[in-house]
Amino acid sequence: MTFTTTVEHLGHLGDGIAPGPDGTLFVPGALPGETVSGIPDGERLREVRIVTPSPDRIRPPCRHFKSCGGCTLQHATDALLADWKVAIVRQALGAQQLDAPVTMAAVSPPRSRRRAVLAGRRTKKGAIVGLHGRASGTIVEIPDCQLLHPDLVAAIPALQALVLAGASRKGELALALSRSETGVDVAVTGGKPLDAALQVALADIARAHDLARLTWDGDTVVTRRAPAQRFGPAQVVPPAGAFLQATEGGQRALVAQVLRLAEGAKNVVDLFAGCGTFSLPMAATARVHAVEGDATMLAALDRGWRHASGLKPLTTETRDLFRRPLLGGELDAFDLAVIDPPRAGASAQVAELASSAISRIMHVSCNPATFARDARSLADAGFTLGPVAVVDQFRWSPHVELVAELRR
């Protein structure tokens, strides 16, 4: 039976939230204030029809939007999405009884994503490469994608050739691409074993399509040009598949926030340092100790520092900060800590920061809920949460990143 209701707000995954006949309904594709109708199915409304559209509803800019699962919110204005992401952060803080000004600092433009993982399969007629459909294992081709940087979209023919050469009949390849200063870096997983014949074929494809580097299930097939990324004054060649900020503009915005808040620091520890996104820019004015669990990422960071000029001393330490966080006594030597943990947050490391004598922390996070949890722990130890800057690198998606200062 058709049911009509009005959407009250957006949920954390981008669905509309509306009252239903038996409780809350999740309404895919709906916006706040819209009157919608459809068939209730448990907690979801199926066969949704927009009866009264919101003034914030727009025509999705990408023709693949209805079928592709890469974006969830192209049907909303930028203003609505900015307000929504700021509200997500405020709600997370409120749930931990924390209060601080929250503002949107930057939004990455369309066609600026410099890294992505596409899927590829062989078909009877050739190969298909793209993103998975919504809640589906089906691969949707995306030749006119409005999210990815044009250089990544232009690499799709190379990916199709890789699928034809190295995918099994029924297997699916994961194709991780990164745009670098010297070309596209491709890391493939899930392919056939890399024997001599396949290695030759893959190297030929990399040359024919001008790929900077090609890696196959962890083995480097060919490096035609080192796929360099710029972190402050340094050039770094990350290991294949290493974490990078999603867009260059998003990285600049995050770094700018950290550098502004870190002004005056002389001795900094960078926790979960990765390949040096923050360590290397900070090394222009401060001594930096970079700590990261992945030794290959730290090696890339160190090489970048050694080949740059004008940077202050930078040391590295390979350490699993989940199992062996830096202890309070070790942290006492620093006047500033920068921490950028994965989505799960860093409870153990935050506990040591709270017990240390350190007085300033710059917290970068991709998960407002775990950030708020960790910020609560620091607040209980005497830290005050300062302004929170939201950086929207993942345009048209529910993902939120932020930078905040905590002072004791």
C-alpha angles and dihedrals in degrees: 000000000000115000127196124207143150123249112237102187145333120274123226091267094050100259120131114254116217138161112264136191092267103025136298120003126204109216114195115218095011128125132211114282095021122131108223138178132202146118117297112231109179106298095345134077112224130199090024119200121189105227098176114017124215119247084237092062113108137175108271108250094219123071090211094058099102095053105026121083095206095094130033105179111043089121093070132077120254089243093057092047093049092051091046094052092047088050091052090057093046091050091050091051092046091053087061094043091250126140129193137138110273121197137169106249102179143353121204113235125240118281093024105109105123097187133043142150113231128187126232136191137173116245134190089262100039131288138328123208127180145087127311118262122247109298087341142111090220115115115229119203113231110193092151098040112164094196105056124070110260090244090063093047089050089056094062094095088056090051091050089053090050091051092051091049101042114018122099119236095263102018128103123223124217107217113196113194130188127183110226135179089263102040142290119330114207126194116184127196131182098039136130118288111284103247124166095269094050091047091056092047093049093047089052090053091050090052095044092052097037097239114175094217137356124200124185119201091329097317119109109236096182139342108201094168127005105256097231128192124195119234109178109304093344134086114218130189104208120207114262112287094008120156116271130172107265097244135020090232091051091051091050091050094050093046092047091053092049094047092048093050093042095054112138096021113134104180116036135179115205110203118201086012098174112185094337107281090152103012096066098046090046091050089070089077108011143042107256133201109196118202123190137153096225111078094195092057091049090049089055090048091050093050090050091051093047093053095045123086131225097025125135122236114301125188130187135210127189106218138146100236092193093059100025110025119183105270126237092255092052091050093052091081092067131075094202137029124199114196126186107170129177121266092282090065124222111272096162094048092044090054089056092047088052092052094046130087092243112127105192130051129178107202120197116187142174093195119059093195097056090039090056091047092052092042088054090056090051092046089054087055093055104273122136118217113231130198116321118220117203118210116194106206094150099066116198092012135097093246117118130192127189146176123212138172124224120192131187 
